[in-house]
Amino acid sequence: MRGAIYSRVSTEIQDYGKQTDELKDYAARNNIEVKYIFEEKVSGFKDDRTEFKKLEKLTKNDIDIILVWELSRLSRRSIFIQQTVKNFANKGICIFTKKEGLYTLNDDGTENKNAMFTIGVISMIAEQEIETLKERTISSKRRYILKEGHSYTPIAPYGYNYNSITKQLTINEDEAKVVRRMYQLSIDGVSTNRISKILTSEGIKTKKGNPNWSLATVRDILHNPVYKGVPKYTMTIRNKKVVELVSAPPIVSEEVFEQSEKELTERRNRSKSEMVNKPLLRALIFCTDCGRRYICNSGRNIYACQTRFDNIRANYVADCHSAGISATNIEPIIWNLVERLFKSTIASSKAQERIEPYQEQLSKLSESKNNFEMQRDKINKDAAKLFDTLLLIRDTNPTVFTSKMEDFNKMSTEANNYQKEIDIIESKKQAIQRRIKAIEEIKDIDITDEESEKYDILHKVIEAIKIYSVKTNQKVFTVLFASGLEYNVLYNVNKPKFRIEYAFASDETITFNKKDKLLINKLHSSVRDILPDFSITAGNNDMFDNDVCGDYSFQEVWDLLEKYNKTEVLREWKPDYTKRTINRRSKK
C-alpha cells in the first residue's frame, strides 16, 4: 500500500517532527510505503497552504492512503475538513487520523459511513470549541486591560518603557523630551518629512536603535493618542473590530496634541490644494490591455500604462500594447464631462432620482436574503433534530443509521448552498450601499473652476477611466462614476482639419459590442479581443432621431454625432510644414 504523510503546525516556533515520526512508525508497522511527505508551518484556518495543495493534486495512481496525526491537521474549519475527506474518498484515497483512529474508507474501497459521521461531529465540535476559546481569550484580555489598568501593549512606544512587573507603561524621560520637541515642531509648522530629517541629522536613534527616522515613524508618533494619555486598544470580537480607550501616563497635554493634529490637517489640505501641478487623473486611468494603472510622464505630459513605462526603462518590448494620451487633451475633456453632469444628472436635484432605483434593488435583495435565511435556519433546525436521532441509533440500527446519515449530509449541503447565496446577496447589497453613499456625498460638492479644487472633485466623483484605442487617432474613454453612472467619450484627432475633437454619450445611449469589423489588423490580438463595436440603443431620442438604432463602427457613430451637432472641438493647431521640408531635404 502506498501512502503520503501530511504534518502541520500553526506557528514557526512549533515543530512537526513528532507528527511525522509517529506516522512513519505507524506506516512501517502496517506495511505502508511512504511515497510522499508534506510538512508545513501555517494556520489551519488558511486555505492557501502550499504543501496541502500539493497533497490535493495526488490521485489514486499515486497513493492509496493519507496519514495525518489528528483530524485538525487537515483544517480548523469543519466544512473544509468534510469537503477534503469527501474529495479524497471520491478519488478512492483513504484518510487515516492516528489520534482518532479513523479510516474514511473500508477495506473494499467503499465509504466508511461511521467514520464520516464521526468526522463531521468531531470537526463541528472542535470548531465551536475554538471559537469559544477565542472569545474567552479576548474577553479575558479585555478585562485584564480595562479593569486592572494594565498597559494596552507589552511593546513600549517611543517615549515609554514597559514595566514587566506592574504590566504598565512608564515614561522614558530622555525619549519623552524628543517626543515633546516633535510635537512643538509640528505646531510651529514644520512638516513630518522635515522633522524626520532633523532627528536623523542630529544622530537621535529610534526605539529600535535605527539612526534613520522615516516619515512614517514620525507620522505615527504625531497621530498616536497614547502621548496624550488615552491610547486606543483594538480587538476583534465576532469578526467586528472593537476600539476601547485605555489609560497611560501622558507625555504631552491634550491641548498640545490637538494643536498638532489641527496643524497636520491644515498642512495636508494645503498639500492637496498644491496638487495643481500634479496630474489631475492620477491613479484613475486603467489599462484595457494588462489591467494596470496609467501614470503620467511629467516631462512629456503624457498618460501611459505603467507596464509600458517599466518595459521602456528595461529596454525590452512590452506585452502591453495600450496607447498613451496627452494630459493636455484628456484632462480638460474629463473635467468638461464632470461639469456638465453636475448641472444635469448628478446635481442635488437629481440625486434622489439616482438613488431610488438602488433603494428598490436593496429592498428586493433584502427580501431574497430573508427568504434564504429562513430556508437555511429551517434546514439547520431539522438537521439538529436528525443529528440527535443519529446519535441514538448509531450502534443499535446501522441500516437506518446509514440511510439517515445520507439525509443528514444532503441537509448539510443544502444549508451550505443557502449560505453561499446569502453571502452573494450581502456582497451585492454592500456594493449598492457604496453607490448610494457616493451619490449622497457627490451631491454636496460645489463645482468650481479653481484649479486647486479640481483634483479632489475628480477623485471623489470618478471611480475609473478605461481607454480603448480604436486607431492611432481614434480612442474611446469609458468613464465609470462612483455613483454607478457610466459615460463614453469619443476622441478623434482630425488631421485633415488639424484639430482635436470629442463627443459625450451615456452608456444607456451608446454601448459596446465585441466585434472585430472596425479594428485594424495592426492591433495586437490581446487588444483586438477587448475592443468592441458600438451599438446605439432605442433610448436615444435626446441625441438622435428615432430611426437611429443598431450596430455601428467608431467612424459611423462619429459621423452620426457630427450630423446631429454633438461633436465638439477641444483645440486646433497649425500645420508645421517646416519639419516636412527639412525631412525631405535630409533624405535627398
Secondary structure, DSSP 8 states (H G I E B T S, - for coil): -EEEEEEEESSTTS--HHHHHHHHHHHHHTT-EEEEEEEEE--TT-S--HHHHHHHT--TTT-SEEEESSGGGT-SSHHHHHHHHHHHHHHT-EEEETTTTEESB-TTS-B-HHHHHHHHHHHHHHHHHHHHHHHHHHHHHHHHHHTT---S-SS--TTEEEETTTTEEEE-HHHHHHHHHHHHHHHTT--HHHHHHHHHHTT---TT--S---HHHHHHHHH-GGGGT--EEEEEETTEEEEEE-----SS-HHHHHHHHHHHHHHHHHHHHGGGGS-TTTTTEEETTT--BEEEETTTTEEEEHHHHHHHHHTS--S-----EEHHHHHHHHHHHHHHHHHTTSSHHHHHHHHHHHHHHHHHHHHHHHHHHHHHHHHHHHHHHHHHHHHHHTTT-HHHHHHHHHHHHHHHHHHHHHHHHHHHHHHHHHHHHHHHHHHHHHTT------HHHHHHHHHHHEEEEEEEEEETTEEEEEEEETTS-EEEEEEEEETTTTEEEEEEEETTTEEEE--STT--TTS-HHHHHH--EEEE-S--TTTS-TT--EEE-HHHHHHHHHHTT--EEEEE----HHHHHHHHHHH-
